Amino acid sequence: MVFFKGMKTFAVSAVLLLGFVWPPVVKANVFLPPEVELDLALRKLETSIEKGEWSQVQKAILRLEGMDIKLPPIIEFYKAKAELKDAATYTALEALERYFAQVDNTHSKYQEALDLYSKAKTFWEQFREVHVNGLRSIRQELQRFERELEAVTNERYIFLNKHEPFDTIGGTTWEEMETGNLNRCVRIMNQRYHEANTKLAAKQYPKSEKKACKKGWESGCTLLRQKNFAVYGHQLCTGEYKSHLIKYNQKIKELRAQKAKREEAIQEIADKLANEYKEGRF
């Protein structure tokens, strides 16, 4: 940096390096004159390039891009170089395309830019292949989770619809299975119990079953079978079946989460392949 008394401060070496022409308008900083802000950004870019500190090069270029100035083509070259160091092949290739659009083959960095473009494109093609293979792999995983989810969901349906006591109450609804709410089953079992118990207490059983009901013979007394089955059904709905349903729902929840995760990953890769890694993009 060279200081001239009573004149604007500017980075001589940076100006020479970039072939920079002083712009007519620069966004003013609250504390520093715009020309000083520009000098600082140019100097930072120059020293970062000299030291090979490419993350700092990116920051310096970002700072320059935030100013109301027309940057020379060489900025795109260094931007591409910094992006490639960060494995950002897509943005590196885009920057190089902008560079080539502004220069001819006599530019000082033209030959190096050609080599950089070839290198970036090779990496870009490799990354594209990785994404293609990754998409195939994740789709296979998704299919596996979908099959497993379907199997577990079917098991839950059979468990809560084809077995007693659910088969005697018309099975369970989707909402009951999803929420784990078996209160309807419990309520029906209670109603059946009280109905049978009330009739037994009042001796309101068929004459053909009178002896069996009075003796407590379940095989010959319909009301007694109803009462005992209601007790058994109540125990199932509040105990064993309830706990199994909770386990089913937990497994289904986990599988749905895994499925959604794979779907999100597929969409992310598909978007990349449709945009920055589109076949023939570069």
HURATA-V629066 format. One record per pair of residues at least 12 apart in sequence whose ideal C-beta (glycine too) atoms are under 6 Angstrom apart, sorted by the first residue. I is the first residue (numbers start at 1). J is the second residue. D is the distance in Angstrom with one decimal. If there is no record, write none. Layout:
I|J|D + I|J|D
This chain:
8|35|5.1 + 9|36|5.8 + 9|39|5.8 + 10|39|5.2 + 11|39|4.6 + 11|42|4.8 + 11|43|4.4 + 14|42|3.6 + 14|43|5.4 + 14|46|4.5 + 17|46|5.5 + 18|72|5.5 + 18|74|5.8 + 19|72|5.5 + 23|69|4.0 + 25|68|4.8 + 26|38|5.7 + 26|67|5.4 + 26|69|5.9 + 27|67|5.3 + 27|68|5.2 + 41|60|5.8 + 41|63|4.7 + 41|64|5.0 + 44|60|4.5 + 45|60|3.9 + 48|60|5.7 + 54|82|4.3 + 54|85|4.0 + 57|78|6.0 + 57|82|4.3 + 58|82|4.6 + 61|79|5.1 + 73|99|5.2 + 73|102|3.9 + 73|103|5.0 + 74|109|6.0 + 76|95|4.6 + 76|98|4.7 + 76|99|3.9 + 77|99|5.0 + 77|109|4.8 + 77|113|5.5 + 79|95|4.5 + 80|92|4.4 + 80|95|3.8 + 80|96|4.6 + 84|120|5.3 + 89|120|5.1 + 89|123|4.6 + 89|124|4.1 + 89|127|6.0 + 90|276|4.0 + 92|120|4.5 + 93|120|5.1 + 93|282|5.1 + 96|113|5.9 + 96|117|4.8 + 99|113|5.8 + 121|282|5.5 + 128|277|4.3 + 131|269|5.3 + 131|272|5.7 + 131|273|5.8 + 131|277|5.6 + 134|269|5.9 + 135|269|4.6 + 138|262|5.4 + 138|265|5.2 + 138|266|5.4 + 141|262|5.4 + 142|262|4.1 + 145|255|5.7 + 145|258|4.9 + 145|259|4.6 + 148|255|5.8 + 149|255|4.2 + 152|251|5.4 + 152|252|5.7 + 156|177|6.0 + 156|248|4.2 + 160|172|4.5 + 160|177|5.7 + 165|233|3.3 + 169|188|5.1 + 180|245|5.2 + 180|246|5.8 + 180|249|5.6 + 182|237|4.7 + 182|242|5.8 + 185|237|4.1 + 186|237|4.9 + 189|230|4.7 + 189|233|4.3 + 189|234|4.1 + 192|226|5.7 + 192|230|4.1 + 193|227|5.8 + 193|230|3.7 + 196|223|4.6 + 196|226|4.1 + 196|227|3.9 + 197|227|5.6 + 199|223|5.3 + 200|223|5.2 + 205|223|5.2 + 209|221|5.0
